[in-house]
Amino acid sequence: METYTVKNAQNSLRELLSDAHKGKTVVITAENGWAVKLVPTQVRAEKPRKAGSARGQVWMSDDFDDPLEDFADYMA
């Protein structure tokens, strides 16, 4: 595990990102005691949304706009 200060990490960020991507553990520490660890992750490309793809999966009841019986006291 390699540990860097914030100042050192700022100067060599590209190198640290590359190291983390290769599987090395990279920890960046600050003067106030907190620390972060760089962890590689994969970003998935999202498929473009297609209009109408949920057709038939969503419905609304015929009485959707009717007043609710539970709120009858508040509707007066």
N, C-alpha and C positions, 0 to 999 in steps of 0.2 A: 504494500500500500504506500503510495506516494502522497505526501502532504505538502500543500503550498499555502502561502499566505495570499490574501486578496491581491496585494500589490504584485507579487510574483505571477499570480494567475492572470492578471490583466495583461501582463507583458507577453505571456506565452499561451493565450487562450486556444489558438488553433492547434497547437501541439498537444495541449491537455485534452481537447475534444477528440483528437485522433487517438490518443492513448486510451481514453475511455471506450472509444468505439472498438478498439482492438481487444478489450477485455480487462485492461488494467484498472485497478481501483484508484481513483483520483479523489482526494479530499482537499477541500479549500477551507481554510480557517480564517476567522476574523479576530481582531484584537479583543473584542468583548466576549469571546469564548464560544460563540456559535460556530457551527461547521456545516458544510454541505458536501454531498458525495455526487460525483458525476456518474450517471448510469446510462448506458446506451439503450435506446428504444427504437422500435420500427414505427414509422408513420405510414399508415395505410392510405392509399389513394382512394378517396371516396368516389363512388359511382355517381354520375349526374342524376339528379332527381327526375322522375318521369311523371308528368301530370296524369292523374287518373289511376295511378298504380294501386290505390287502396279502394277502388270502386267495389261496392258490395260489402265492404268490411265495416263501414260506418253507417249508422242509421239514426234517425231521430223519431221518437214516438209522435203520434198525431196530437197528443195532449201536452206537448212540451211547453207551450205558452200558457196553459191553464193555471190559475192560482192554486197554490198548494194548500191542502186542508190544514196542515200544521200551522200555517201562518194566518189563518182566518181572523184571529183576534187582533192581529196587527194591521189588517187591511181595512178595517172599519173607519 
